Amino acid sequence: MQTTYRLKAQEISMAFLKSLKTLFAGQEIEITIKSVKPENQKHYAKDNNQLAEMIRESRMNAPVISPDVDIRDLIDKSQYPDQ
Protein backbone atom coordinates (compact mmCIF):
# COMPACT_ATOMS: atom_id res chain seq x y z
CA MET A 1 0.00 0.00 0.00
CA GLN A 2 1.24 3.46 -0.84
CA THR A 3 -0.21 6.79 0.23
CA THR A 4 0.89 10.34 -0.53
CA TYR A 5 0.07 13.23 1.77
CA ARG A 6 0.68 16.85 0.86
CA LEU A 7 0.59 19.22 3.80
CA LYS A 8 2.46 22.08 5.38
CA ALA A 9 5.11 21.24 7.96
CA GLN A 10 3.18 23.04 10.69
CA GLU A 11 0.19 20.76 9.99
CA ILE A 12 2.08 17.65 11.13
CA SER A 13 0.65 16.81 14.52
CA MET A 14 0.71 13.92 16.94
CA ALA A 15 -2.81 13.05 15.78
CA PHE A 16 -1.53 12.77 12.20
CA LEU A 17 1.35 10.54 13.29
CA LYS A 18 -1.01 8.38 15.31
CA SER A 19 -3.26 7.98 12.27
CA LEU A 20 -0.24 6.82 10.25
CA LYS A 21 0.59 4.28 12.94
CA THR A 22 -2.99 3.01 12.83
CA LEU A 23 -3.15 2.93 9.03
CA PHE A 24 0.10 0.96 8.69
CA ALA A 25 -0.15 -1.07 11.92
CA GLY A 26 2.23 -4.02 11.99
CA GLN A 27 4.01 -2.99 8.79
CA GLU A 28 7.49 -1.65 8.16
CA ILE A 29 7.17 1.71 6.42
CA GLU A 30 9.44 4.18 4.66
CA ILE A 31 8.85 7.91 5.03
CA THR A 32 10.27 10.31 2.43
CA ILE A 33 9.99 14.07 2.87
CA LYS A 34 10.45 16.57 0.05
CA SER A 35 9.83 20.26 -0.22
CA VAL A 36 7.19 21.40 -2.69
CA LYS A 37 7.88 24.74 -4.30
CA PRO A 38 4.90 27.04 -4.95
CA GLU A 39 5.99 27.71 -8.55
CA ASN A 40 5.32 24.03 -9.31
CA GLN A 41 1.67 24.67 -8.58
CA LYS A 42 1.65 27.57 -11.07
CA HIS A 43 3.26 25.29 -13.66
CA TYR A 44 0.52 22.68 -13.17
CA ALA A 45 -2.17 25.34 -13.44
CA LYS A 46 -0.68 26.46 -16.78
CA ASP A 47 -0.61 22.86 -18.03
CA ASN A 48 -4.21 22.34 -16.90
CA ASN A 49 -5.32 25.48 -18.72
CA GLN A 50 -3.57 24.33 -21.89
CA LEU A 51 -5.19 20.90 -21.61
CA ALA A 52 -8.63 22.44 -21.10
CA GLU A 53 -8.11 24.63 -24.18
CA MET A 54 -7.10 21.59 -26.26
CA ILE A 55 -10.27 19.78 -25.15
CA ARG A 56 -12.43 22.80 -26.06
CA GLU A 57 -10.81 23.02 -29.52
CA SER A 58 -11.22 19.29 -30.04
CA ARG A 59 -14.93 19.50 -29.24
CA MET A 60 -15.38 22.42 -31.63
CA ASN A 61 -13.63 20.55 -34.48
CA ALA A 62 -15.12 17.11 -33.85
CA PRO A 63 -17.33 15.72 -36.61
CA VAL A 64 -21.06 15.63 -35.98
CA ILE A 65 -22.52 12.15 -36.35
CA SER A 66 -26.17 11.83 -37.18
CA PRO A 67 -28.22 9.82 -34.66
CA ASP A 68 -29.49 7.80 -37.64
CA VAL A 69 -26.02 6.28 -38.27
CA ASP A 70 -25.62 2.65 -37.21
CA ILE A 71 -22.33 2.83 -35.27
CA ARG A 72 -22.15 -0.96 -34.89
CA ASP A 73 -22.27 -1.28 -38.69
CA LEU A 74 -19.45 1.27 -39.08
CA ILE A 75 -17.31 -0.63 -36.58
CA ASP A 76 -17.98 -3.95 -38.27
CA LYS A 77 -17.13 -2.55 -41.70
CA SER A 78 -13.88 -1.06 -40.42
CA GLN A 79 -12.86 -4.30 -38.69
CA TYR A 80 -14.11 -6.76 -41.35
CA PRO A 81 -14.08 -4.91 -44.70
CA ASP A 82 -14.51 -8.08 -46.80
CA GLN A 83 -17.80 -9.16 -45.24
C-alpha positions, 0 to 999 in steps of 0.5 A: 500500500502506498499513500501520498500526503501533501501538507504544510510542515506546521500541519504535522501533529501527533494526531496525524502521526497516530493515524499513520501508525494506525493505518500501517499497523504491523508494517514496516514503512518508509517515510520520504519528505520533500519540499514542494515549491509554490511555482510548481503549482503555477506550472501545473495550473498552466498545463491544466489550462492548456489541456482544457483549451485543447479539449475545447478546440477538439470538441469544436472541431469534432465531426457531428454524427447523425443519430441515424447512423448505425455505429455498430455497422461502421465498426464492423465494416472497419474491422471486417471490410470483406464481409 
